[in-house]
Amino acid sequence: MDLRLTRRAFEDLELDPSEYAPRSARACAGAHEVVHAFVERRGQSPIGQETTRLPASPQVVYNLHAGRWRGLTWHDEEADVVWLLGVGYHRSGERGDAYEVLKRRDEADNLFPEEQDYLDLEAAFDDGLAFVEAVAEEGPAILRQARERPGERVTAVIAEALDIGVLVEVVVIDGAEEEEVWVGIALPPIAHLRFPPGEWITVLLAGVLGPSANLDDVDLPGVVPWR
């Protein structure tokens, strides 16, 4: 399940849609407290606890709170995406209240994702496929170089997206050789992704370590910023 903001929602937060719209909400959670709250809550469940009844549309939308901010989210089950549709300040009883503004957008038929929002989503999917293909081709070569130079850090750029360093150490235990592989990731990877999607990290590890590696044996840091 993906988490996305419409371009109109980015504008509500005064975030440039041309910079942020190609990115998933998880990739730009640090850009605003509302995006962080959206990722934290809808990342656990695609629906919320409170709904707002729209004046024109039959879709069920859920309220999102973040400080004085209020927003509406919608689970597009067909695309398997939860959208943050729009955001504003909570001004109870006033015409400028977030919910009142968003209801007027619904009446004007411009609350839900538009064609460009789905084009942004498709572009992000294409980026992911390109990354998987690049890792499958380039990942094994990086590990091969590191094995040829044990104890030395080998750095390479995969698909111009992630700068990784692979450190291989060979340790002799009870007469047998045991290999440890360390993978480091430098951020940010590319211009429009402050942090790579979490799924990319799994793909990268699988591609570099090879098909025989058991990812259950991989030790990750206690705090991972892209989660």
N, C-alpha and C positions, 0 to 999 in steps of 0.2 A: 504494500500500500504506500502510495506516494503522498506527500503533503506539499501543497502548492498555494501560492497567493495569486489572485488575479492581478493584472496590471493596475486596475483601479484601486485595489487594496494597497499596493505599493505606493501609489500616488497619495492615498489617504495618510500614509505614514511619512510622506515627503522623502521617499526613497526612489531613486531614478529607475523606472521600469526597464529602460534599455540596458542597465547594468545588472539588475537583480532578477528580472523575469526569466532568463534562461536557467536559473538555479532553483533547485528544490528548496523548500522552507528549511530543511535540515542543514543545508549548505550555507544558509545566511541567518541562522538563529541568533547570532551575536549582533546583528545589525539593529535590532530594536526589541524592547521588552515584550511587545505584542507578539512578534514572531517567535521569540523564545517561549512564551506561554502557549502559543499555538502548537509548536513542536512538542513541548512537554506533555500537554494534555491530549491532543489528538493523536500523538504518537502512541499513546497507551490505549485509546479507544477512538474509533472514527466518529462517535456521537458523544454529545454532552448530556447534561442533566436537565437543562432549561431550554425550552424552545420559544421561538417568536413566530406568531402566526402572520404570514404575509398577506397583504391585501389582494394580490393578483395571482401569484404562483402557488401551485399545489404542493411543491416540494417542502419537505420538513427541514428546517434550518435550526441550528443550535447556537446558543449564546456563548460568547467567549469573553471572560473578564481578565483584565490585566491593569491593576491600579485603577485610574479613572477611565481607562480605555474600555470600549465595548465593541465587539465585532460579531459577525454572523458566519458560521461555517456550514458547509454542505458536503455530504458524502456522495460523490458521484460513483455509484456502485458499478456502473458499466465500465468506466475507465479505471476503477479502483484507485481513486484519488479523493482526498479530502481537501476542499478548497476553503481558504479564508476569503470571503466574498467582499468584505468591506469593513472599515473601522472608523470609529470616531469617539469623541469625548462623551461621557455620560452627563447629561444635563436634564435631570428628571423634570418632566412636565413642560420642557421648552421645545420649540420647533427645531432648534439646532441639536437636540439630543441624538446620539448615534443611531438609536433604533428608528427614530422618526425619519432621519435622513435616508437610512437604508430601505425603509418601507417605501419612501417616495421613489427611490431608484427602482424598486420592484414594480411600482405602478407605471414607471416609464420604460419598463422592459430593458433595464441595463444593470441589473444586479448580478446576474449569473455569468459564468465564464463566457467570453466571446471567442470568435474564431482564432484571433491572435494568441489568446491564452492557450488554446489547444495546440497551436503551431509551436509555441514555446515548449510545451510538454513533449511534443514529438521530437523536437530538436535535442532535448535532453536525453531522450531514449536512444537516439542515433549516436550521441556522444558516448553513451554507456556501451553500446555494441562495438564501436570503434576501439574503445579502451580494452574490452575483453579480447578482441582480436590482436591488438598490439601486445598485450601481456602474454598471450599464448605464444607469440612469435619471439618476443624479445626477452621475456623473463628467464627462460632456461639459459640463455647466453650469458646473462649477468652472473648467475650462480656458477656457471662453468668457469668464468674468468676468476671469480673469487676462490674457487677450489684450487686453481692453478697458482694462486698467490695467498696461501693461508696466513692469517694474522694481519693482512693488509686490507684496508677499506677500499672497496671498489664502488665507484659512483657512476651512475648512468641515468639518463632521462628516458622514461618509457612513454612513448607517444606524445612527448612534450607535455605530459600531464603531471607526472609525479617524479620528483627527484629522489631516488632511493639509494641508500648505501648498504651494501651487504658485506658483513664481516664474518668470515669463516675461521673458526679455531678448531684445531684437531687436538683432542686430549686423549692420552693413553691411560686406560683404566684396566687393571688386571690383564695386561698384555694385549688388549684389544683396543682398536681405535674408535673413539666416539666423536661424532661431529656435531658441533653446535653452529647454527646459522642465526646471525643477528640481522634484522631488516629495519633500517631507519627510514623515515619518511619526512622530507622537508616540505614545509608549507609556506606560502600558498602554492598550489600546483599550477593553475592556469588563471588567466585574468578574471574570468567571470565565475570562478569557484573559489571562495575563500577557504573552504574545507571540502575535501572529496566526500561524496556519499559513502556511508558506512559499507555498502555492498562492494564498492570499489576496493576497499582494503582487503576484504575476503578474497576477491578475485586476484589481487596482486600477490597475496601470500601463496595462494594455490598455484599461481603461474610461476612464481620464482622458486618455490620449494619443490615443485614437481608433483606428479600424480601419486607418488608413493607416500607423500607426507600426510600425516594425520594432524589436521588442524586442531584437534582436541588436545594435542601435546604442545601447542603454541602458547607461550606465556605473553600476555598483553599487559601494558602498564595499567595501574589502578585507575587512572583518569585518562580518557581518550576524548579529545575535543570534538570529534565529528560525530559522537554518539548523541 
